[in-house]
Amino acid sequence: MPHKRIAIVVAMRRELAPLLRDVTGPRVDGVEFVELKDAVIAVGGIGRIAAWSAAQAVVAKYEPGILISAGIVGALSPTLRVGDIVRGGEVIDADSGARFTAAGGNSVIVTVSSVSGPAEKRSLADRYKADVVDMESSTVASVSREHGIEFMAIKAISDEPDFPMPPVGRFVGARGEFDTAGFAAYIAVRPKWWSIVRQLAVNSRTASVNLSHELEHLIEVLVNTSQVENVSRA
């Protein structure tokens, strides 16, 4: 059985495009496993169900000691800007109210079932005092808790609090897959969304680059820390 100390769960490849580059991996039951030198990335799809499947699968296959929820997210705090990196310290599930501690950060992440627009973002910020909103972190955190694995959440901002998010949620399938062709067809006949979708694409690329760099650095730090600990024990 392969073993990787660090496992990263992400919804879509494009969220970590610079890190993954042309690297691909086997796909098992809808989850793609991309092995890097010192970590494995499980690409599982959008939302709670997909994140649960990816997290459980990567834990079973690679027996990691650290499970990281990574991805591109929306800002709730007005101080956050596109491309900013957020390290979670607490994750809250908006549906169940469950709270999870994340290592290495101090920001609050709230996980919801659908993508939020400005009004919903303001409500989430007020209710949970959260900094960012996503659709997967709490599920990955619950899998970490179940298996007694250290949990981290590393996110990058693609949309600020007042960004008018297009209705992408309706194009996410039951297994977390995104219907790109269907979304493109929907947008093509609705000119009011054209500039917004273009801007979101630019924002997402910026977030993806910054997130990939942050994870590369984090992996290096975690590996070096592990090596030092091993030497100390010897």
N, C-alpha and C positions, 0 to 999 in steps of 0.2 A: 504494500500500500504506500503511495507517495505521501510525503509529509512536508508541510510548509508551516512555519511558525506564525506567519502573518497571512490572514485571509481577508480579502476586500470584497464586499457585496455592492454591486452597482446595477442600476436599472437598465441602462443602454450603453453600448460601446461608445457612442459619440460623446458621452460625458467624460470619457477618459481617452479620447482619440489620440492625443500626442503620446500618451504613455503606452497605449496598445500598439500604435503605429500599424505595421502590417502583420503583427503577431495574431494568430488565431489558435483556437483550441478545440477539443472535442465538445460536442453538445450532447448532453444526456437529459432526457425528459424536459427539454426546453431551457436548460441552463448550460451556458457556455463556460468552460473552465479555461482560463488563459494563464499559463504558468510563466512567471518571471523568474529571475534567478533566485530571489529571496522571498517571494510572495506569490500568492495565487489570487486571481481576480475572477469572481463568479458573476457573470452577466445574466441576470435572471428575469428582467422585465419590470414593468411599472406597477406600483401598488403593493398593498400588504400581502396578498396571496402569493404573488410572484417573489417578493422579497423573502417570505417565509420558506418557500421551496428552495430558493437559491442558498439561503443561510443554512438550512438543515442539510442540504446536499454537500456544501463545501465543508461543513464540520465533519460529516460522516466520511468523506473521501480523503481529507487532508489533515484532520486532527490538529487544527491550529490552536495556538495559545492566545492569540489576539484576533478578534473579529471586528472589522471596521466597516461601518456603513458610510459609503462615499456617494457623492452626487451633486448635481446642480439644483439649486433651490431658490425659493422666493424670499425676499427680505420682508420682515415685519418692522424692524427698527429703522427709523428715518436716517440713522447715522451710517447705515450700510450702503455700499455702492456696488455697481456691477463689477464682478471680478474679485471682490473681497472674499477672503477665506475665513470660514467660521469653524471653530472647533467646539463641539458640543460638550457641555458639562452636565446637562440634564436633558432628557428626552421625555416628552409627555405625549401620550396617545389621546387625541381629542375625543375618540369614540368611547373608550373604556375608562379614561381618567388615570390609567396606569402611568407611573413615573419610574424612570430608569436613570441610573447614574452612568455617565460616560467619563472615561479617563482622559486627562490631558487637555481639558478645555474648561471654559466657564460660561459659554453661551447656552441659551435655552432653545431647544428645537421642539416644535409641535408637529405631530404627524396627523394628517387628515386623509379622508378617502377620495377627495377630488381636488383638482387645481383651483386655487383661490384667486378671485379678483380683488380690486382695491377695498370694497366694502367688507368682504369676508376677512381680508388681511387685518383691517382695523379692528374688527371684532375679536380675532384671535390674539392680536397683540394686547388688547385690553383685558381679555379674560385670562390669558395664561402668562402674561408678561414675557412672552417669547420673542426671540430675535429673528428666527427664520421659520419657514413652514416647508414641510416635505411630505412624501407619501410612503416612505419605507422605514425610516430610522427606528421607530418604536418596535416594529416587528423584528428587525435584526437584533435589537437590544433584548427582546424577549427570548430569542434563541440563545443569545449569549448567556443570559441568566439561567436558562434551563440547563445548559451544559457546563456552567461554572467557568466560563471563558471571559477574559478581560474584553471590555467593549469600548470602542472609540467611534466617534462620528465626525467626519471631516467633510465640509460642504463648501461650495462656491456659489456666489450670488449671480443669477442670470436676470432677475427682474426685481426692481425696487418696489417699495410699498404701493405707489400710485400707478404702476404699469398696468395698462388695460389688457389683461391676459385673454387671448382668443380661446374659444371653447374646445381645447384639446382633449379634455377628459372624455368626451363622447366618442373619441376615436381610439380609445384604449380597450383592447379585447379582454376576454375573461381570464386569459393566461398572462396578461400584462404586456401583450404585444401592441405596438403602435401602428395603426393603419395609415401609413404615410401617403399612399395614393388617395385614399378617401379624404384625408385632411386637405391635400393639395387641391382636389376637385371642389371641395367645399369652399376653400378660400378663393379659388379662381373666379368665382362668380359673385364675390362679395368684396368690392374694391375698398371698403372701409377698413378691411383688415390687412391690406397689402403692405403698407409701410410698417405697421406694427409687427407683422410676421418677419419682415426683413430685419427690423431692429432686434427682434428676439433672437434671430439666427446669429447676428453679429455678437450680441451679448453672450449667447451660449458658447460661441467659439472662444471668447475671452475667458469665460468661466472655466471651460474645459482645459485650456492651456494652464491657467493658474492652479487648478485643482491637480492636474497631472504633475506639475512641478512640486507642489506641496506633498503629494503622496510619495514621490521619488525621494524627497528629503526625509520624510517621516520613516520610510522603510529603511533608509540608510542609518538613521539614528537608532531605530529599534534593533537592527542587526548588530550595530556596534555596541549597544548597551548589553545585549545578550552575550556577546563575546567577552565583554569585560566581566560580566557576572560569572560566566563559566570559568574564566581564569582565576577569579577570586575564590571560587569553590575548590579549585584544584590544589 
